[in-house]
Amino acid sequence: MKQNQGDALVDSIKAKLESLSSLSNQCCIYKVPNKLRRLNPDAYSPRLVSFGPFHRGKEELQAMEEHKYRYLQSFLPRTIFSLEDLVRVART
């Protein structure tokens, strides 16, 4: 990855984070145990939000994109890593 591409992505994410309203601290995402997921795999295919590259860009999941930025905004103060660090790792 070229450094200026990473910088542009970081700047874009920072601009989006600055435009968001704050998020309630009552939200949580739980991991579904594999044993339960195997009972009905379709029940655990994303319908509202996706994480990672596998379902990126699907129209039916776009409504939750802003919420993903809200969660990132809430996560960043709780980690020792900077946004730049996270983008660098995600790109490798």
C-alpha positions as CSV (number, residue, x, y, z in Angstrom):
1,M,0.0,0.0,0.0
2,K,1.3,3.4,-0.8
3,Q,1.6,5.8,2.1
4,N,-0.5,8.5,0.5
5,Q,-3.4,6.1,0.0
6,G,-3.3,5.1,3.6
7,D,-3.2,8.8,4.6
8,A,-6.2,9.6,2.4
9,L,-8.1,6.7,3.9
10,V,-7.3,7.8,7.5
11,D,-8.2,11.4,6.7
12,S,-11.5,10.2,5.2
13,I,-12.4,8.1,8.2
14,K,-11.4,11.0,10.6
15,A,-13.7,13.4,8.7
16,K,-16.6,10.9,9.0
17,L,-16.0,10.4,12.7
18,E,-16.0,14.1,13.4
19,S,-19.4,14.5,11.8
20,L,-21.2,11.8,13.9
21,S,-23.3,12.3,17.0
22,S,-22.3,10.4,20.1
23,L,-23.3,6.8,20.7
24,S,-24.9,5.3,23.8
25,N,-22.6,3.2,25.9
26,Q,-25.3,0.5,26.2
27,C,-24.6,-1.1,22.8
28,C,-22.8,-4.4,22.5
29,I,-22.1,-7.0,19.8
30,Y,-22.0,-10.6,20.9
31,K,-20.2,-13.5,19.1
32,V,-22.5,-16.4,18.2
33,P,-21.1,-19.7,19.3
34,N,-20.2,-22.0,16.4
35,K,-22.4,-24.8,17.8
36,L,-25.4,-22.5,17.6
37,R,-24.4,-21.1,14.2
38,R,-24.2,-24.5,12.6
39,L,-27.9,-25.3,13.5
40,N,-29.1,-22.7,11.0
41,P,-26.3,-21.0,9.0
42,D,-28.7,-18.7,7.1
43,A,-29.9,-17.2,10.4
44,Y,-26.4,-15.7,10.8
45,S,-25.8,-14.3,7.3
46,P,-25.8,-10.5,7.6
47,R,-29.0,-8.8,6.8
48,L,-28.4,-5.3,8.2
49,V,-24.7,-4.9,8.8
50,S,-21.5,-6.7,7.7
51,F,-18.0,-6.6,9.0
52,G,-15.0,-7.4,6.8
53,P,-14.8,-7.7,3.1
54,F,-17.0,-10.6,2.3
55,H,-20.3,-8.7,2.1
56,R,-19.0,-5.2,1.4
57,G,-21.0,-3.1,-1.0
58,K,-24.3,-5.1,-0.8
59,E,-27.1,-2.6,-1.1
60,E,-29.3,-4.1,1.6
61,L,-26.5,-3.6,4.2
62,Q,-25.7,0.1,3.4
63,A,-28.1,1.6,6.0
64,M,-25.8,0.5,8.8
65,E,-22.6,2.0,7.5
66,E,-22.9,5.1,9.6
67,H,-23.4,3.0,12.7
68,K,-20.1,1.2,12.0
69,Y,-18.4,4.6,12.1
70,R,-20.1,5.3,15.4
71,Y,-18.8,2.0,16.8
72,L,-15.3,2.8,15.6
73,Q,-15.6,6.3,17.2
74,S,-16.5,4.6,20.5
75,F,-13.8,2.0,20.2
76,L,-10.8,4.2,19.4
77,P,-10.5,5.8,22.9
78,R,-10.4,2.3,24.4
79,T,-7.5,1.0,22.5
80,I,-3.8,1.7,22.6
81,F,-3.7,1.8,18.8
82,S,-4.2,4.8,16.6
83,L,-6.6,4.9,13.6
84,E,-3.4,5.0,11.4
85,D,-2.2,1.8,13.1
86,L,-5.5,0.0,12.6
87,V,-5.7,1.1,8.9
88,R,-2.2,-0.1,8.3
89,V,-2.9,-3.5,9.8
90,A,-6.2,-3.9,8.0
91,R,-4.5,-3.2,4.7
92,T,-1.8,-5.9,5.2
